[in-house]
């Protein structure tokens, strides 16, 4: 049986759907990349990742969130923006008190490892945020290096 028979066009439909999804992902990453560059300027950005899950802040009530978006380390802090929800978080680099890895957040198991960042919030109280980031060791090292420089 020849799957690429021109008389059997089902493979063309599958290829078109796959190509459309791929094009959409590339387009959305480009939109996010331009948005971040406009917000901070290319000279301010140290490292960024577009496949980040954000689990919320410990000070927020309820169970851990599950939000997907972009995480950007800039010279003076860490910025997260959700792709679909209206969630933004900026943590000043000077406010960060601890960086580590955990599989528990808000006393709930995440069933995966997440980078946890302890920091002083706007009111000067201890708070914590958790992110699942591709290449977490690279991010932890970059954040630690960014903190010591500022």
Buried (B, 14 or more C-beta within 10 A) or exposed (E): EEEEEEEEEEEEEEEEEEEEEEEEEEEEBEEBBEEBBEBBEEEBBBBBBBEBBBBBBBEEEEEBBEBBBBBBBBBBBBBBBBBEEEBEBEBBBEBBEEBEEEEEBBEEEBEEEBBBBBBBBEEEEEBBBBBBBEEBEEBBEBBEEBBEEE
